């Protein structure tokens, strides 16, 4: 286990993005190698907010993208997933994750939402389904319903999205890697589902910079 200067990775992500899900094994490898010295902060980025049309789940674009890129990467990274039969809006799922964050249950909810969509093919725009997912990780169903129906976490999700645009992030996953005490404007940006070696190289570069300054 490596114990040195802390590095922070801010990750803008959406629960309907397969490449965001496929980056999960990379972060798990980082946790195994670096422990708490590398901190991953997940941030919200809704790919297709209303009124932008959602994708056709049976359309050629999705089928081609999955066959050409998603399934091969999933096999390489040991991730099980399948093209979902629905392509829902994701705002409520992102809000549900923020609800979980405030109850120290973000990681469990985060993984459960990805699993629900990419392995079970569930509609993440359906509040009843989000309540089921939340309950499966120990969240209070009634409190979650109240929060989602009242839009208690909408502002936080929108704020993450606005910050992404200010940082010239236009797609996900987007990884901003920096010293924990540095502003995001000084971070190194990696776009897309990057391999472990690429992410680790940047982490080491940031760590080396911190050591040289320290």
WOJOSUL-V594588 format. One record per backbone hydrogen bond with DSSP energy under -1.0 kcal/mol. CO is the residue of the C=O (numbers start at 0). NH is the residue of the N-H. Records with the same first field share a line. If there is no record, write none. Layout:
# WOJOSUL-V594588
CO = NH  NH
This chain:
# WOJOSUL-V594588
5 = 179
6 = 38
7 = 177
8 = 40
9 = 175
10 = 42
11 = 173
12 = 44
13 = 16
16 = 20
17 = 21
20 = 23
22 = 26
23 = 27
24 = 28
25 = 29
26 = 30
27 = 31
28 = 32
29 = 33
30 = 34
32 = 1
33 = 36
34 = 37
36 = 6
38 = 8
40 = 10
42 = 12
48 = 51
55 = 58
58 = 62
59 = 63
60 = 64
61 = 65
62 = 66
63 = 67
64 = 68  69
65 = 70
68 = 72
69 = 73
70 = 74
71 = 75
72 = 76
73 = 78
89 = 93
90 = 94
91 = 95
92 = 96
93 = 97
94 = 98
95 = 99
96 = 100
97 = 101
99 = 102  104
100 = 103
104 = 108
105 = 109
106 = 110
107 = 111
108 = 112
109 = 113
110 = 114
111 = 115
112 = 116
113 = 117
114 = 118  119
115 = 121
117 = 81
122 = 125
125 = 129
126 = 130
127 = 131
128 = 132
129 = 133
130 = 134
131 = 135
133 = 136  138
134 = 137
139 = 143
140 = 144
141 = 145
142 = 146
143 = 147
144 = 148
145 = 149
146 = 151
150 = 153
152 = 156
153 = 157
154 = 158
155 = 159
156 = 160
157 = 161
158 = 162
159 = 163
160 = 164
161 = 165
162 = 166
163 = 168
164 = 167
172 = 191
173 = 11
174 = 189
175 = 9
176 = 187
177 = 7
178 = 181
182 = 185
183 = 186
187 = 176
189 = 174
191 = 193
194 = 198
195 = 199
196 = 200
197 = 201
198 = 202
199 = 203
200 = 204
201 = 205
202 = 206
203 = 207
204 = 208
205 = 209
206 = 210
207 = 211
208 = 212
209 = 213
